[in-house]
Amino acid sequence: MGAGLLPGSYSAYPQAITKPVTRENCYPAFTEEYSVLIADKQIRHGQYVKYHASALAGVTLLELGRYDQGQKDGEWRQYYEGFARNQIASLAHYEQGKLAGGGRLFFRILFGAELP
């Protein structure tokens, strides 16, 4: 995807200079956007987004979170695909790459129905 979903180009974090990366996968079709450390391009650092984009459906978020020195950190969200697209499927909190405090699962809400 040309411009991408993540803002900016080169980002500076305390003691970490990063370079943006966009990776497109053909099957299943999705795009990942994240940054890697310039000093070690195998280590992800900063905002992460995974999505599917199509001319008919637009952008469907799949996963959103943040890496700190290659480890998941903070809030991570996974989203439903298909009919209930862009609705949160799960929410988890990570500290230094480890799940902290459990997670939450969400049920799909279809056809505008609301749960009591």
Number of C-alpha atoms within 10 A of each C-alpha: 12 5 8 13 16 15 10 9 11 12 16 12 11 5 6 15 15 23 18 20 17 17 11 16 10 7 6 8 11 17 19 20 19 22 25 23 21 15 11 10 13 11 16 24 26 24 18 20 21 21 20 19 14 10 6 6 10 9 14 20 22 22 20 18 21 21 22 18 17 16 17 23 23 18 16 20 19 21 21 19 16 9 11 15 16 17 20 20 19 16 18 18 19 20 14 14 15 12 16 14 10 9 14 12 11 13 11 14 12 10 8 6 8 7 6 3
